[in-house]
Amino acid sequence: MTLPLLTTDRLWTCPNCTMRARTTRPDAPIPYHACRGLNGLTAPLVPEGTRCKVEAVERADYVAGDLVQTDVDGRPYMSVITTRDDGQDCAVFAPTATGSARE
């Protein structure tokens, strides 16, 4: 008796560029990539066949001296939002804290 091999392959794609990926573990995290369609920002891939929109949100506040995520053109961004028919996901680019030591 032969048993069929059950695979857990999952195909991922980006709606903004041509990036594709495959995961084989059922507990694999969502893959991210530097998206050419979003000027190099880190964006999640979505399961292949998912109808959605992935868009970057520019920072609306004053950057001052914060170390923030920028695209290849130097514009600051605060998040990437994935909008599907059944809800939204958001990847936030939090500013990096800095400090200095004074004597």
Rosetta blueprint (number, residue, H / E / L):
1 M L
2 T L
3 L L
4 P L
5 L L
6 L L
7 T L
8 T L
9 D L
10 R E
11 L E
12 W E
13 T E
14 C L
15 P L
16 N L
17 C L
18 T L
19 M L
20 R E
21 A E
22 R E
23 T E
24 T L
25 R L
26 P L
27 D L
28 A L
29 P L
30 I L
31 P L
32 Y E
33 H E
34 A E
35 C E
36 R H
37 G H
38 L H
39 N L
40 G L
41 L E
42 T E
43 A E
44 P E
45 L L
46 V E
47 P E
48 E L
49 G L
50 T L
51 R L
52 C E
53 K E
54 V E
55 E E
56 A E
57 V E
58 E E
59 R L
60 A L
61 D L
62 Y L
63 V L
64 A L
65 G L
66 D L
67 L E
68 V L
69 Q E
70 T E
71 D L
72 V L
73 D L
74 G L
75 R L
76 P E
77 Y E
78 M E
79 S E
80 V E
81 I E
82 T E
83 T E
84 R E
85 D L
86 D L
87 G E
88 Q E
89 D E
90 C E
91 A E
92 V E
93 F L
94 A L
95 P L
96 T E
97 A L
98 T L
99 G L
100 S L
101 A L
102 R L
103 E L
